[in-house]
Amino acid sequence: MELLMSATETNLIEARVQKARCTDDRLIVDLTDGRELSVPIRWYPRLLNATPAQRADWQLAGAGYGIHWPQIDEDLSVKGLLMGWAAPGVVK
């Protein structure tokens, strides 16, 4: 039996991080397919409370399917960002 994926699922599978940056109030992520995601930084308290230097120290995780900030032990997935998921306990 062949499984078919929706266009949304395909976009989630293909989306990878190219670049990440933070402003005082936004996390902005550029994807390799040309999309730019921008979400409120308050959704991620560890990023919100981090210093600019800690926010700037990020690494690709999972072959580009995620972002890792080693100094604050924060990990975010592209899927979670695309789905609009905030950190547990954060009220949007």
C-alpha positions as CSV (number, residue, x, y, z in Angstrom):
1,M,0.0,0.0,0.0
2,E,1.4,3.4,-1.0
3,L,1.2,6.2,1.4
4,L,0.6,9.7,0.0
5,M,1.8,12.8,1.7
6,S,-0.1,16.1,1.7
7,A,1.7,19.2,0.4
8,T,1.9,20.5,3.9
9,E,3.7,17.3,5.1
10,T,6.1,17.5,2.1
11,N,6.9,21.1,2.9
12,L,7.7,20.1,6.5
13,I,9.9,17.4,5.4
14,E,11.9,19.6,2.9
15,A,12.2,22.6,5.1
16,R,15.6,23.1,6.6
17,V,17.3,26.0,8.5
18,Q,19.7,28.2,6.6
19,K,20.1,31.1,9.1
20,A,18.6,32.1,12.5
21,R,18.7,35.4,14.3
22,C,16.9,37.2,17.1
23,T,15.7,40.7,17.6
24,D,14.5,42.0,21.0
25,D,11.0,40.6,20.2
26,R,11.3,38.1,17.3
27,L,13.0,34.9,16.3
28,I,13.6,35.0,12.6
29,V,14.6,31.8,10.7
30,D,15.5,31.7,7.0
31,L,14.8,28.3,5.4
32,T,16.7,26.8,2.5
33,D,13.5,26.9,0.3
34,G,13.4,30.7,0.5
35,R,10.8,31.1,3.3
36,E,11.4,33.4,6.3
37,L,9.7,32.5,9.5
38,S,9.2,35.1,12.2
39,V,7.7,34.3,15.6
40,P,7.5,36.1,18.9
41,I,10.6,35.4,21.0
42,R,8.3,35.4,24.1
43,W,7.1,32.0,22.9
44,Y,10.5,30.6,23.9
45,P,11.4,31.9,27.5
46,R,15.0,30.6,27.3
47,L,15.6,32.7,24.2
48,L,13.7,35.7,25.7
49,N,15.9,35.6,28.8
50,A,19.2,35.0,27.0
51,T,21.8,37.6,26.3
52,P,22.3,38.8,22.7
53,A,25.6,36.8,22.6
54,Q,23.8,33.6,23.8
55,R,21.1,34.1,21.2
56,A,23.7,34.5,18.4
57,D,25.4,31.3,19.4
58,W,23.2,28.8,17.5
59,Q,23.9,25.6,15.6
60,L,22.1,23.5,13.0
61,A,20.6,20.4,14.6
62,G,19.3,17.2,13.0
63,A,20.8,17.9,9.5
64,G,19.2,21.3,9.4
65,Y,15.7,20.3,10.6
66,G,16.3,22.1,13.9
67,I,18.2,24.8,15.7
68,H,20.2,24.3,18.9
69,W,21.5,27.1,21.3
70,P,24.1,25.3,23.4
71,Q,24.6,28.1,26.0
72,I,21.0,28.0,27.0
73,D,20.2,24.4,26.1
74,E,17.3,25.3,23.8
75,D,16.3,23.2,20.8
76,L,13.6,24.1,18.2
77,S,12.4,22.2,15.2
78,V,11.4,23.6,11.8
79,K,8.2,21.6,12.1
80,G,7.4,23.2,15.4
81,L,8.1,26.7,14.1
82,L,6.0,26.1,11.0
83,M,3.2,24.7,13.1
84,G,3.3,27.7,15.4
85,W,4.1,25.7,18.5
86,A,5.2,27.7,21.5
87,A,7.2,26.3,24.4
88,P,5.1,24.2,26.9
89,G,3.3,26.4,29.3
90,V,3.6,29.6,27.2
91,V,0.3,31.3,26.5
92,K,0.2,32.8,23.0
